[in-house]
Amino acid sequence: MKIEILGSGCKKCTNLATDVEQIAQRLAVNFELKKVTDMAAIMDYGVMSTPAIVIDGTVVSAGSVPSHTEIEQLITQASNAH
């Protein structure tokens, strides 16, 4: 699973990347995490507000920092879709 964190590199984006990585590891999901800070690349996803989470090319969250429970649900749903 490819997980991308879209954001300018602010503290919220950095913390979100850390949270997502820790939760994905705890769930024992095979994943690749990438931080995307290039605004043109972020706009290509149609994201107007960051931070955002993209899983396998689909924007699953944007404009807020999801709770740990929400992140777990997003990763679990994407994992089950494989």
KEKOLFI-213274 format. One record per atom (N, C-alpha, C, O): residue number from 1; atom name; x, y, z. Coordinates in pm, whole numbers, always signed. Layout:
<nudrens>
NUDREN   nr  atom       u       v       w
NUDREN  NUM    CA       X       Y       Z
...
</nudrens>
This chain:
<nudrens>
NUDREN   nr  atom       u       v       w
NUDREN    1     N     +85    -117      +0
NUDREN    1    CA      +0      +0      +0
NUDREN    1     C     +90    +124      +0
NUDREN    1     O    +189    +131     +73
NUDREN    2     N     +54    +220     -84
NUDREN    2    CA    +131    +344     -90
NUDREN    2     C     +51    +453     -18
NUDREN    2     O     -61    +484     -56
NUDREN    3     N    +111    +509     +86
NUDREN    3    CA     +46    +615    +162
NUDREN    3     C    +126    +743    +143
NUDREN    3     O    +248    +746    +162
NUDREN    4     N     +56    +848    +104
NUDREN    4    CA    +122    +978     +87
NUDREN    4     C     +58   +1078    +183
NUDREN    4     O     -64   +1083    +199
NUDREN    5     N    +142   +1157    +246
NUDREN    5    CA     +96   +1267    +330
NUDREN    5     C    +123   +1395    +255
NUDREN    5     O    +238   +1428    +226
NUDREN    6     N     +17   +1467    +223
NUDREN    6    CA     +31   +1593    +149
NUDREN    6     C     +30   +1709    +246
NUDREN    6     O     -58   +1719    +332
NUDREN    7     N    +129   +1795    +233
NUDREN    7    CA    +134   +1913    +319
NUDREN    7     C    +261   +1991    +298
NUDREN    7     O    +355   +1944    +234
NUDREN    8     N    +261   +2109    +351
NUDREN    8    CA    +373   +2200    +330
NUDREN    8     C    +497   +2164    +412
NUDREN    8     O    +604   +2222    +392
NUDREN    9     N    +482   +2070    +502
NUDREN    9    CA    +593   +2035    +591
NUDREN    9     C    +575   +2098    +728
NUDREN    9     O    +667   +2099    +810
NUDREN   10     N    +457   +2152    +752
NUDREN   10    CA    +429   +2214    +882
NUDREN   10     C    +424   +2108    +992
NUDREN   10     O    +430   +1988    +964
NUDREN   11     N    +413   +2151   +1115
NUDREN   11    CA    +413   +2060   +1229
NUDREN   11     C    +295   +1962   +1222
NUDREN   11     O    +311   +1844   +1253
NUDREN   12     N    +177   +2011   +1182
NUDREN   12    CA     +61   +1921   +1171
NUDREN   12     C     +87   +1811   +1069
NUDREN   12     O     +53   +1695   +1092
NUDREN   13     N    +148   +1847    +958
NUDREN   13    CA    +175   +1749    +853
NUDREN   13     C    +280   +1648    +899
NUDREN   13     O    +267   +1528    +874
NUDREN   14     N    +382   +1696    +966
NUDREN   14    CA    +488   +1609   +1017
NUDREN   14     C    +432   +1514   +1122
NUDREN   14     O    +462   +1395   +1121
NUDREN   15     N    +351   +1567   +1212
NUDREN   15    CA    +291   +1482   +1316
NUDREN   15     C    +197   +1379   +1254
NUDREN   15     O    +193   +1265   +1299
NUDREN   16     N    +121   +1419   +1152
NUDREN   16    CA     +31   +1327   +1086
NUDREN   16     C    +109   +1213   +1021
NUDREN   16     O     +69   +1097   +1030
NUDREN   17     N    +221   +1246    +956
NUDREN   17    CA    +303   +1142    +893
NUDREN   17     C    +354   +1043    +998
NUDREN   17     O    +355    +922    +975
NUDREN   18     N    +396   +1096   +1112
NUDREN   18    CA    +444   +1009   +1220
NUDREN   18     C    +332    +920   +1272
NUDREN   18     O    +352    +800   +1292
NUDREN   19     N    +214    +978   +1293
NUDREN   19    CA     +99    +900   +1341
NUDREN   19     C     +62    +790   +1242
NUDREN   19     O     +41    +675   +1281
NUDREN   20     N     +53    +825   +1115
NUDREN   20    CA     +16    +727   +1012
NUDREN   20     C    +118    +614   +1007
NUDREN   20     O     +81    +497    +998
NUDREN   21     N    +245    +648   +1013
NUDREN   21    CA    +350    +546   +1009
NUDREN   21     C    +338    +451   +1128
NUDREN   21     O    +346    +330   +1112
NUDREN   22     N    +321    +507   +1246
NUDREN   22    CA    +311    +424   +1367
NUDREN   22     C    +187    +333   +1363
NUDREN   22     O    +195    +217   +1401
NUDREN   23     N     +76    +386   +1317
NUDREN   23    CA     -48    +307   +1313
NUDREN   23     C     -37    +198   +1207
NUDREN   23     O     -78     +84   +1231
NUDREN   24     N     +18    +230   +1092
NUDREN   24    CA     +34    +128    +986
NUDREN   24     C    +128     +17   +1034
NUDREN   24     O    +105    -100   +1004
NUDREN   25     N    +233     +53   +1106
NUDREN   25    CA    +324     -49   +1159
NUDREN   25     C    +252    -135   +1262
NUDREN   25     O    +268    -257   +1263
NUDREN   26     N    +173     -73   +1348
NUDREN   26    CA    +101    -148   +1450
NUDREN   26     C      +1    -244   +1387
NUDREN   26     O     -23    -354   +1439
NUDREN   27     N     -58    -204   +1275
NUDREN   27    CA    -154    -288   +1204
NUDREN   27     C     -85    -394   +1117
NUDREN   27     O    -151    -477   +1055
NUDREN   28     N     +48    -390   +1114
NUDREN   28    CA    +127    -485   +1036
NUDREN   28     C     +90    -482    +888
NUDREN   28     O     +80    -585    +822
NUDREN   29     N     +70    -361    +838
NUDREN   29    CA     +37    -341    +697
NUDREN   29     C    +167    -319    +620
NUDREN   29     O    +256    -247    +665
NUDREN   30     N    +177    -382    +504
NUDREN   30    CA    +291    -359    +417
NUDREN   30     C    +267    -227    +344
NUDREN   30     O    +177    -217    +261
NUDREN   31     N    +348    -126    +375
NUDREN   31    CA    +322      +6    +320
NUDREN   31     C    +451     +79    +287
NUDREN   31     O    +559     +45    +335
NUDREN   32     N    +434    +180    +202
NUDREN   32    CA    +540    +274    +169
NUDREN   32     C    +484    +412    +201
NUDREN   32     O    +377    +448    +152
NUDREN   33     N    +555    +490    +281
NUDREN   33    CA    +508    +623    +320
NUDREN   33     C    +592    +729    +250
NUDREN   33     O    +715    +723    +250
NUDREN   34     N    +523    +825    +191
NUDREN   34    CA    +592    +934    +122
NUDREN   34     C    +530   +1066    +166
NUDREN   34     O    +408   +1079    +172
NUDREN   35     N    +614   +1162    +196
NUDREN   35    CA    +566   +1297    +227
NUDREN   35     C    +576   +1381    +101
NUDREN   35     O    +682   +1389     +39
NUDREN   36     N    +466   +1443     +63
NUDREN   36    CA    +462   +1526     -58
NUDREN   36     C    +447   +1670     -14
NUDREN   36     O    +344   +1708     +43
NUDREN   37     N    +548   +1751     -41
NUDREN   37    CA    +545   +1892      -1
NUDREN   37     C    +535   +1987    -121
NUDREN   37     O    +513   +2107    -105
NUDREN   38     N    +550   +1931    -241
NUDREN   38    CA    +544   +2013    -362
NUDREN   38     C    +399   +2056    -387
NUDREN   38     O    +311   +1971    -408
NUDREN   39     N    +374   +2184    -385
NUDREN   39    CA    +236   +2234    -395
NUDREN   39     C    +171   +2198    -530
NUDREN   39     O     +50   +2175    -535
NUDREN   40     N    +249   +2192    -637
NUDREN   40    CA    +193   +2153    -767
NUDREN   40     C    +146   +2008    -762
NUDREN   40     O     +40   +1974    -815
NUDREN   41     N    +225   +1923    -698
NUDREN   41    CA    +185   +1781    -685
NUDREN   41     C     +61   +1769    -597
NUDREN   41     O     -26   +1687    -625
NUDREN   42     N     +54   +1849    -492
NUDREN   42    CA     -63   +1847    -404
NUDREN   42     C    -187   +1893    -480
NUDREN   42     O    -294   +1835    -467
NUDREN   43     N    -171   +1998    -561
NUDREN   43    CA    -284   +2048    -640
NUDREN   43     C    -330   +1946    -744
NUDREN   43     O    -448   +1942    -780
NUDREN   44     N    -237   +1863    -792
NUDREN   44    CA    -274   +1759    -889
NUDREN   44     C    -376   +1662    -831
NUDREN   44     O    -455   +1601    -904
NUDREN   45     N    -375   +1647    -698
NUDREN   45    CA    -474   +1561    -631
NUDREN   45     C    -606   +1635    -608
NUDREN   45     O    -703   +1575    -562
NUDREN   46     N    -609   +1765    -638
NUDREN   46    CA    -729   +1843    -614
NUDREN   46     C    -746   +1884    -469
NUDREN   46     O    -854   +1926    -428
NUDREN   47     N    -640   +1872    -392
NUDREN   47    CA    -644   +1906    -251
NUDREN   47     C    -619   +2055    -236
NUDREN   47     O    -517   +2108    -281
NUDREN   48     N    -715   +2122    -170
NUDREN   48    CA    -702   +2266    -150
NUDREN   48     C    -663   +2301      -7
NUDREN   48     O    -622   +2413     +22
NUDREN   49     N    -674   +2204     +83
NUDREN   49    CA    -644   +2229    +223
NUDREN   49     C    -567   +2110    +277
NUDREN   49     O    -607   +1995    +261
NUDREN   50     N    -456   +2138    +342
NUDREN   50    CA    -371   +2032    +396
NUDREN   50     C    -377   +2034    +549
NUDREN   50     O    -419   +2134    +607
NUDREN   51     N    -336   +1929    +613
NUDREN   51    CA    -276   +1808    +557
NUDREN   51     C    -380   +1718    +494
NUDREN   51     O    -500   +1730    +518
NUDREN   52     N    -329   +1628    +411
NUDREN   52    CA    -417   +1531    +346
NUDREN   52     C    -346   +1396    +343
NUDREN   52     O    -224   +1386    +346
NUDREN   53     N    -429   +1292    +338
NUDREN   53    CA    -378   +1155    +328
NUDREN   53     C    -427   +1097    +197
NUDREN   53     O    -546   +1105    +164
NUDREN   54     N    -334   +1040    +122
NUDREN   54    CA    -367    +971      -3
NUDREN   54     C    -322    +826     +12
NUDREN   54     O    -206    +799     +45
NUDREN   55     N    -414    +734     -13
NUDREN   55    CA    -379    +593      -8
NUDREN   55     C    -401    +533    -145
NUDREN   55     O    -513    +536    -198
NUDREN   56     N    -295    +479    -203
NUDREN   56    CA    -299    +417    -336
NUDREN   56     C    -366    +509    -437
NUDREN   56     O    -447    +465    -519
NUDREN   57     N    -331    +638    -431
NUDREN   57    CA    -377    +734    -530
NUDREN   57     C    -511    +797    -503
NUDREN   57     O    -557    +881    -582
NUDREN   58     N    -577    +759    -394
NUDREN   58    CA    -707    +814    -360
NUDREN   58     C    -697    +902    -236
NUDREN   58     O    -644    +860    -133
NUDREN   59     N    -748   +1024    -246
NUDREN   59    CA    -749   +1113    -130
NUDREN   59     C    -854   +1061     -33
NUDREN   59     O    -972   +1053     -66
NUDREN   60     N    -811   +1025     +89
NUDREN   60    CA    -903    +970    +188
NUDREN   60     C    -930   +1068    +302
NUDREN   60     O   -1022   +1049    +381
NUDREN   61     N    -850   +1172    +310
NUDREN   61    CA    -870   +1274    +414
NUDREN   61     C    -799   +1402    +369
NUDREN   61     O    -689   +1397    +315
NUDREN   62     N    -864   +1516    +393
NUDREN   62    CA    -801   +1643    +357
NUDREN   62     C    -854   +1754    +445
NUDREN   62     O    -972   +1757    +481
NUDREN   63     N    -766   +1845    +480
NUDREN   63    CA    -804   +1965    +552
NUDREN   63     C    -812   +1953    +702
NUDREN   63     O    -846   +2050    +770
NUDREN   64     N    -782   +1835    +755
NUDREN   64    CA    -784   +1820    +900
NUDREN   64     C    -690   +1706    +939
NUDREN   64     O    -644   +1629    +855
NUDREN   65     N    -664   +1700   +1067
NUDREN   65    CA    -581   +1590   +1119
NUDREN   65     C    -676   +1489   +1181
NUDREN   65     O    -736   +1515   +1285
NUDREN   66     N    -691   +1372   +1117
NUDREN   66    CA    -781   +1271   +1170
NUDREN   66     C    -731   +1216   +1304
NUDREN   66     O    -611   +1220   +1333
NUDREN   67     N    -824   +1167   +1383
NUDREN   67    CA    -785   +1103   +1509
NUDREN   67     C    -714    +971   +1479
NUDREN   67     O    -718    +922   +1366
NUDREN   68     N    -651    +916   +1580
NUDREN   68    CA    -583    +787   +1561
NUDREN   68     C    -683    +680   +1519
NUDREN   68     O    -653    +595   +1435
NUDREN   69     N    -803    +684   +1577
NUDREN   69    CA    -906    +586   +1541
NUDREN   69     C    -946    +602   +1394
NUDREN   69     O    -963    +503   +1323
NUDREN   70     N    -960    +726   +1349
NUDREN   70    CA    -996    +749   +1209
NUDREN   70     C    -884    +703   +1115
NUDREN   70     O    -911    +644   +1010
NUDREN   71     N    -760    +730   +1152
NUDREN   71    CA    -647    +686   +1069
NUDREN   71     C    -646    +534   +1060
NUDREN   71     O    -626    +477    +952
NUDREN   72     N    -668    +469   +1172
NUDREN   72    CA    -671    +323   +1174
NUDREN   72     C    -781    +271   +1081
NUDREN   72     O    -760    +175   +1007
NUDREN   73     N    -898    +335   +1085
NUDREN   73    CA   -1009    +292    +999
NUDREN   73     C    -974    +312    +852
NUDREN   73     O   -1003    +226    +769
NUDREN   74     N    -912    +424    +819
NUDREN   74    CA    -875    +451    +680
NUDREN   74     C    -776    +348    +628
NUDREN   74     O    -790    +298    +516
NUDREN   75     N    -678    +315    +709
NUDREN   75    CA    -577    +218    +667
NUDREN   75     C    -638     +78    +658
NUDREN   75     O    -608      +3    +566
NUDREN   76     N    -721     +44    +754
NUDREN   76    CA    -784     -89    +753
NUDREN   76     C    -875    -104    +632
NUDREN   76     O    -873    -208    +566
NUDREN   77     N    -954      -3    +602
NUDREN   77    CA   -1042      -9    +484
NUDREN   77     C    -961     -25    +356
NUDREN   77     O    -996    -106    +270
NUDREN   78     N    -853     +50    +343
NUDREN   78    CA    -770     +41    +223
NUDREN   78     C    -702     -94    +215
NUDREN   78     O    -687    -151    +107
NUDREN   79     N    -660    -146    +329
NUDREN   79    CA    -595    -276    +332
NUDREN   79     C    -691    -387    +292
NUDREN   79     O    -653    -480    +221
NUDREN   80     N    -815    -378    +338
NUDREN   80    CA    -916    -480    +305
NUDREN   80     C    -956    -473    +158
NUDREN   80     O   -1004    -572    +102
NUDREN   81     N    -938    -358     +95
NUDREN   81    CA    -974    -341     -45
NUDREN   81     C    -877    -413    -138
NUDREN   81     O    -907    -433    -256
NUDREN   82     N    -760    -451     -85
NUDREN   82    CA    -661    -520    -170
NUDREN   82     C    -693    -665    -186
NUDREN   82     O    -620    -737    -253
</nudrens>
